[in-house]
Amino acid sequence: MWIILQDCNLSTKGEIMKYQQKNKWIRLFYTVITLFVCIPSAGADIYVFKDKAGVRHFTNVPTSPKYHLYLKSVPPKYSDFSLGEKFSTNLDPNQYDHLILKASLLHDVDFSLLKSIIKVESNFDCHAVSQKGAKGLMQIMPQNFSFLNIRNPFDPEQNIMGGTLYFKQMLEKFNKIELALAAYNAGPTTVDKYNGIPPISETKGYVKKVMSHYKDMSGSKKKSA
């Protein structure tokens, strides 16, 4: 099956309402991809390439070397958590893949990077609450709920969509993954103040943990390609 999807960018505050009026083709694509993700078979591997017009072409049966692996089921060894077990354990790390993929496509943020953030933030516990009051899978602070269109922070879809939107804004502001992660953890003002990753143990450890998981997951995808 082939699906063609035009890139969409919902990275600014003024475009939040656009997310609420999703393009019908994105809905169709998401529905089909959800089937791929939820069915444990070789057909779950999804490949993509972007043409000169900026249109992304997705398929589970690549017929050209232009395609590269976009999503593959995470190997079992990833369930052996090695970093940041902050909340509930023994949770299925793949249970929110369909929502992470949806957010990845809507906001053009790498799937593996988003999943790594969720791993470190909440260990896939949608009911997680930090000592500082951050809530849900992507540990979003209450003062950001309205801005990120979150009514229930413990709703996995609302939390992932809101958290991804915010992280996308940090990526666009700092144009580097490590700095965007630091800003997600400590705030963009703090990153601006130090003109780099702040000398805060928690933030430095956070960036290191997320990047470690991200490299592991990205490496697994490359080996499988």
C-alpha positions in Angstrom: 0.0 0.0 0.0 1.2 3.5 -0.8 0.1 6.7 0.8 1.2 10.3 -0.1 1.1 13.0 2.6 1.9 16.6 2.2 4.1 18.0 5.1 2.2 20.0 7.6 3.7 22.4 10.2 1.8 23.2 13.4 4.7 24.7 15.3 3.4 28.2 16.2 0.9 29.3 18.8 -1.3 30.8 16.1 -1.6 27.4 14.3 -2.9 25.4 17.3 -6.4 25.8 15.9 -5.3 24.2 12.7 -4.6 21.0 14.6 -8.2 20.9 15.7 -9.3 20.9 12.0 -7.0 18.1 10.8 -6.7 17.5 7.1 -8.9 14.6 6.0 -5.8 13.0 4.3 -3.9 13.0 7.6 -6.9 11.3 9.2 -6.9 8.6 6.5 -3.2 8.1 6.7 -3.3 7.9 10.5 -6.1 5.3 10.3 -4.1 3.1 7.9 -0.8 3.5 9.8 -2.6 2.6 13.1 -3.5 -0.8 11.5 0.1 -1.3 10.6 1.4 -0.5 14.0 -1.2 -2.6 15.9 -0.7 -5.7 13.8 2.5 -7.5 14.7 3.7 -8.6 11.3 6.3 -7.7 8.6 3.7 -5.4 7.1 4.1 -3.1 10.2 7.4 -1.8 8.7 6.7 1.6 7.1 9.0 3.3 4.6 9.1 6.9 3.4 10.8 9.2 1.0 10.3 13.0 0.4 10.2 14.2 -3.2 11.4 17.6 -4.5 8.0 19.1 -3.9 8.2 18.3 -0.2 5.6 15.5 -0.3 6.3 12.5 1.8 5.5 9.1 0.2 4.8 6.2 2.6 4.5 2.5 1.9 4.9 -0.9 3.5 6.2 -2.3 0.2 9.1 -0.2 -1.0 10.0 -0.6 -4.6 12.8 1.9 -4.8 16.0 2.6 -3.0 14.7 6.2 -2.4 12.6 4.8 0.5 14.1 4.5 3.9 12.7 2.8 7.0 10.5 5.2 9.0 8.9 2.9 11.6 9.7 -0.6 12.7 8.5 -2.5 15.7 10.9 -2.0 18.6 12.9 -5.2 19.3 12.2 -6.9 22.7 15.5 -5.8 24.2 14.2 -2.2 24.4 11.8 -3.3 27.1 14.8 -3.9 29.3 14.7 -0.4 30.8 18.2 0.8 31.7 17.7 4.5 32.3 15.3 6.8 34.2 12.8 4.4 35.8 11.0 7.3 37.6 7.4 5.9 37.7 5.5 2.7 37.2 7.5 -0.2 35.7 6.6 -3.2 33.6 4.5 -1.1 31.3 4.3 -1.9 27.6 6.7 0.5 25.8 4.8 0.1 22.6 1.3 0.7 23.7 1.3 4.4 22.6 3.2 3.9 19.3 0.1 4.8 17.2 -0.3 8.1 19.1 3.5 8.9 18.9 3.4 8.2 15.2 0.4 10.5 14.8 2.2 13.3 16.6 5.4 12.6 14.7 3.6 13.1 11.4 1.6 16.1 12.4 4.5 18.0 13.8 7.4 16.6 11.8 9.4 15.3 14.8 11.3 12.0 14.6 9.2 9.1 16.0 12.2 7.6 17.9 13.1 10.9 19.4 9.5 11.4 20.7 9.4 7.9 22.1 12.7 8.4 23.9 11.4 11.6 25.5 8.4 9.8 26.8 10.5 7.0 28.1 12.6 9.3 30.2 9.8 11.6 31.2 7.3 9.1 32.4 8.5 5.6 31.6 5.2 5.3 29.6 3.1 5.9 32.7 0.2 8.1 31.5 -0.8 8.8 35.1 2.7 10.0 36.2 2.9 13.1 38.3 6.3 14.6 39.3 7.2 16.3 42.5 7.0 19.6 40.7 3.5 18.9 39.4 4.3 17.9 35.8 1.7 15.5 34.6 1.2 12.7 32.1 3.4 10.9 29.5 5.4 14.0 28.5 5.3 15.6 32.0 3.6 18.9 31.1 3.3 21.6 33.7 -0.2 22.9 34.5 0.5 26.4 33.4 1.0 25.1 29.8 -2.2 23.1 29.5 -4.3 25.9 28.0 -1.6 27.0 25.6 -1.1 23.4 24.4 -4.8 22.7 24.1 -4.7 20.1 26.9 -7.9 19.6 28.9 -7.0 16.3 30.5 -3.2 15.8 31.0 -3.7 12.1 31.7 -5.3 11.5 28.4 -2.5 10.0 26.3 -3.4 11.6 23.0 -3.9 15.1 24.4 -0.6 14.8 26.4 1.5 13.5 23.5 0.1 16.0 21.0 0.6 18.9 23.4 4.1 17.8 24.4 5.1 17.3 20.8 3.9 20.7 19.8 5.9 22.3 22.6 9.0 20.3 21.8 8.7 21.2 18.1 8.8 24.8 19.1 11.9 24.3 21.1 13.5 22.5 18.0 12.7 25.5 15.8 14.0 28.0 18.3 17.3 26.3 19.1 17.8 24.2 15.9 19.7 21.5 17.8 18.2 18.4 19.4 20.3 18.6 22.6 19.4 22.3 23.2 15.7 21.6 22.5 15.8 18.8 25.0 17.5 21.1 27.6 14.8 23.7 26.9 12.0 21.1 27.3 13.4 20.2 30.7 14.7 23.5 32.1 12.8 26.1 30.0 14.0 28.1 27.0 14.8 31.1 29.1 17.4 29.1 31.1 19.0 27.8 27.9 19.2 31.3 26.5 20.7 32.5 29.8 23.6 30.0 29.6 23.8 30.1 25.8 23.8 26.3 25.8 22.8 23.3 28.0 22.5 24.8 31.6 25.0 23.5 34.2 22.1 21.8 36.1 22.7 18.2 37.0 19.1 17.2 36.3 19.0 18.9 32.9 22.4 17.5 31.8 21.3 14.0 33.0 18.0 14.4 31.2 19.6 15.3 27.8 22.1 12.4 28.2 19.4 9.8 28.9 17.1 10.9 26.1 20.0 10.9 23.6 21.1 7.5 24.8 17.6 6.0 24.1 17.3 7.9 20.9 20.6 6.5 19.6 19.7 3.0 20.6 16.3 3.2 18.9 17.8 4.8 15.8 20.5 2.2 15.7 18.0 -0.6 15.8 16.1 0.9 12.8 19.3 1.3 10.8 20.3 -2.3 11.5 16.9 -3.5 10.4 16.9 -1.5 7.2 
